[in-house]
Amino acid sequence: MYYIITYDVGIERVNNVKKITREFLRWEQNSVVSGDLSESQITQLKERLEDVIDKGKDHIIIFGVRSKKFLVRIDMGTSKTNMHDDSLFI
């Protein structure tokens, strides 16, 4: 399954969250990562994130689609990465 994860966490935890998510997924921009993961990988990622976030203060959103081909991506402005794949640029 293809996942997009966004996170808004306290500054004291942001580096830990960034490090964990980048072990599994590709960096897109600040606080956004994406990529394909198996069921066991997403389970492991969620467990590791739960160990470092403060559930009363932090927020992580995980979007999943069965295949990247069903996802429409529209980028606006200048990307910080060179990974543009099948994106539509405006």
Residue pairs with C-beta under 8 A, 6 or more apart in sequence:
1 36
1 37
1 38
1 39
1 42
1 64
1 65
1 66
1 67
2 34
2 35
2 36
2 64
2 65
2 66
2 67
2 68
2 71
3 25
3 34
3 35
3 36
3 37
3 42
3 62
3 63
3 64
4 28
4 32
4 33
4 34
4 62
4 63
4 64
5 21
5 25
5 32
5 33
5 34
5 60
5 61
5 62
5 63
6 31
6 32
6 60
6 61
6 63
7 14
7 17
7 21
7 31
7 58
7 59
7 60
7 61
8 31
8 58
8 59
8 60
9 17
9 53
9 54
9 57
9 58
9 59
9 60
10 54
10 57
10 58
13 52
13 53
13 54
13 58
14 31
16 52
17 49
17 52
17 53
17 58
17 60
18 31
20 45
20 48
20 49
20 52
21 33
21 45
21 49
22 33
24 33
24 35
24 37
24 41
24 44
24 45
25 33
25 34
25 35
25 37
25 45
26 33
26 34
26 35
26 81
26 83
27 33
27 81
28 34
28 81
28 83
29 79
29 80
29 81
30 80
36 68
37 45
42 62
42 64
46 62
49 60
53 60
65 71
68 85
68 86
72 88
73 85
73 86
73 87
73 88
74 87
74 88
74 89
74 90
75 84
75 87
75 88
75 89
75 90
76 89
76 90
